[in-house]
Amino acid sequence: MSDVLVEFNNISKFFGSVIALKDVTMKLKKGEIMCLLGDNGAGKSTLIKTLAGVHKPDEGEIVIEGKKTVFDSPKDALDMGIATVYQDLALVSLMSVTRNFFMGREPTKGFGPFKTFDINRANTIASERMGQIGIDVRDPSQAVGTMSGGERQCLAISRAIYFGAKVLILDEPTNHLSVKETNKVLKFVEGLKSQGVTSIFITHNLS
């Protein structure tokens, strides 16, 4: 069985007369980290949004685990295990670490119409997952806005992995981080290789 997880075969995308992508071909293997490096306007965002189901390619095909795939929406991509962590992270600063970790997919207890949010289980999972990446969350009910930029970045990545991401798209993940926080995020991404997670690292920063 091939270890290639994602293939782009001659992908092109046009916006009117603007050629955003032209004949892009690439292969991503399981557990691989690929870097997309380029200046603003080079087409990086268009490429990852095509893989994430935001845009449909005008030419070419996307192959996921050997099967030609057409995404009608980002939800389709998520269902296939393709998750994107954007620069804005999609976190709510005034909500707790736990609430942000689950964000609409909270574990419940009880049955039928009597189901309620299992806050104790959710707190435990959020704390354990953050602890695995070296972030000690003493109080998972604390607001995300009290965390550092690197901690919030790791929270967004950890959330995507917990919910089954096979391909993790990281859009400028270290853009606004300190050197120490950048090293923490990069170390975490490197560690995902052992879990078989494929990462696409988008940046304009050569170093």
C-alpha positions in Angstrom: 0.0 0.0 0.0 1.3 3.4 -0.9 2.5 5.7 1.9 1.4 8.8 -0.2 -1.5 10.4 1.7 -2.3 13.4 -0.6 -1.6 14.1 -4.2 -2.1 17.3 -6.2 -2.1 16.5 -10.0 -1.8 19.6 -12.2 -4.0 21.8 -10.0 -4.9 25.2 -11.4 -7.1 27.9 -10.0 -8.3 31.1 -11.7 -10.1 34.1 -10.3 -11.3 35.8 -13.5 -8.2 36.7 -15.5 -5.9 36.2 -12.4 -4.0 32.9 -12.5 -3.6 32.1 -8.8 -2.3 28.5 -9.4 -1.1 26.8 -12.5 -0.3 23.1 -12.9 0.7 22.5 -9.3 1.7 19.0 -8.6 2.9 17.6 -5.3 2.8 14.5 -3.1 2.5 14.3 0.7 3.6 11.2 2.5 2.3 10.0 5.9 4.3 11.6 8.7 6.0 14.1 6.3 6.5 17.8 7.0 6.3 19.9 3.9 7.1 23.6 3.9 5.5 26.0 1.5 7.7 29.1 1.3 6.9 32.2 -0.7 6.2 35.9 -0.6 2.8 37.3 -0.2 0.8 36.8 -3.3 2.7 33.7 -4.4 -0.4 31.5 -4.1 0.3 29.7 -0.8 -3.1 30.6 0.7 -5.0 29.6 -2.5 -3.2 26.3 -2.5 -4.0 25.4 1.1 -7.6 26.6 0.8 -8.0 24.3 -2.2 -6.8 21.4 -0.1 -9.0 22.5 2.8 -12.2 22.6 0.7 -12.6 26.4 0.5 -11.8 26.5 -3.2 -12.5 24.0 -5.9 -9.7 23.6 -8.5 -10.6 24.7 -12.0 -8.2 22.1 -13.5 -6.5 19.0 -12.2 -7.4 16.6 -9.4 -6.9 16.0 -5.7 -6.2 12.4 -4.7 -6.6 11.4 -1.0 -5.2 7.9 -0.1 -5.4 6.8 -3.7 -8.9 8.1 -4.4 -9.8 11.1 -6.5 -11.6 13.5 -4.2 -13.8 16.5 -4.7 -14.5 18.7 -1.7 -17.8 20.7 -1.7 -17.0 22.4 1.5 -14.4 22.7 4.3 -16.5 20.2 6.3 -15.9 17.6 3.6 -12.1 18.1 4.0 -12.4 17.9 7.8 -14.4 14.6 7.5 -11.4 13.3 5.5 -9.0 14.3 8.2 -7.7 17.6 6.7 -7.5 20.3 9.3 -6.3 23.9 9.0 -4.9 26.1 11.7 -5.1 29.7 10.4 -3.2 32.7 11.8 -6.3 33.9 13.7 -6.6 30.4 15.3 -10.4 30.6 15.6 -10.2 30.8 19.3 -12.5 32.9 21.6 -10.4 34.9 24.1 -13.1 35.2 26.7 -14.0 31.5 26.7 -12.1 28.9 28.7 -9.4 26.6 27.5 -11.8 23.6 27.7 -14.6 25.3 25.8 -12.1 26.4 23.1 -10.6 22.9 22.9 -14.0 21.3 22.1 -15.8 24.2 20.4 -19.2 22.6 19.6 -18.0 19.0 20.0 -18.2 18.7 23.8 -18.5 15.3 25.4 -21.8 14.7 27.1 -23.3 12.5 29.8 -26.8 11.3 30.3 -29.3 10.0 27.7 -31.6 11.5 25.1 -33.0 14.9 26.0 -31.3 14.7 29.4 -27.8 14.9 28.0 -25.6 17.5 29.6 -22.0 18.8 29.0 -19.6 16.5 30.9 -17.4 19.3 32.1 -15.2 17.2 34.3 -14.3 14.8 31.5 -13.7 17.7 29.1 -11.4 19.5 31.6 -9.4 16.3 32.1 -9.0 15.7 28.4 -8.0 19.4 27.7 -5.5 19.4 30.5 -4.0 16.1 29.6 -3.7 17.0 25.9 -2.0 20.3 26.7 0.3 18.6 29.2 1.5 16.2 26.4 2.9 19.2 24.6 4.6 20.7 27.6 1.9 23.2 28.6 0.8 23.0 32.2 -2.8 24.2 32.4 -3.5 24.4 36.1 -7.0 25.6 35.6 -8.7 24.6 32.3 -11.5 27.0 33.1 -9.1 29.9 32.6 -9.8 32.2 29.7 -7.8 31.5 26.6 -6.9 35.3 26.4 -4.7 34.8 29.5 -2.4 32.4 27.5 0.6 33.3 25.5 0.6 33.3 21.7 2.6 30.1 21.6 0.3 28.4 24.1 -2.8 29.4 22.0 -1.1 28.1 18.8 -0.4 24.7 20.5 -4.0 24.6 21.7 -5.3 25.0 18.2 -3.0 22.4 16.8 -3.7 19.9 19.7 -7.4 20.4 19.2 -7.1 19.5 15.5 -5.0 16.4 16.3 -7.4 15.2 19.0 -10.3 15.3 16.5 -8.5 13.1 14.0 -6.5 15.3 11.7 -4.4 13.2 9.3 -3.2 16.3 7.4 -2.5 19.4 9.4 -2.2 22.7 7.5 -0.4 25.4 9.5 -0.8 28.9 8.1 2.1 31.1 9.2 2.0 29.4 12.7 5.0 31.3 14.1 4.4 34.7 12.6 3.7 36.6 15.8 5.6 34.4 18.3 8.8 34.9 20.3 11.9 32.8 19.6 11.1 30.6 22.6 7.4 30.1 21.6 8.4 29.4 18.0 10.8 26.6 19.2 7.9 25.1 21.3 5.5 25.1 18.4 8.1 23.7 15.9 9.1 21.0 18.4 5.4 20.0 18.8 5.0 19.8 15.0 8.1 17.7 14.7 6.7 15.3 17.3 3.6 14.7 15.2 5.7 12.8 12.7 5.8 9.8 15.1 2.0 9.8 15.1 1.9 9.6 11.3 0.4 13.1 11.0 1.4 14.9 7.8 2.0 18.6 8.2 2.1 21.5 5.7 4.0 24.4 7.1 3.2 27.7 5.3 5.6 30.6 5.8 7.2 33.6 4.1 10.1 33.6 6.6 13.1 31.8 5.1 14.9 31.2 8.5 
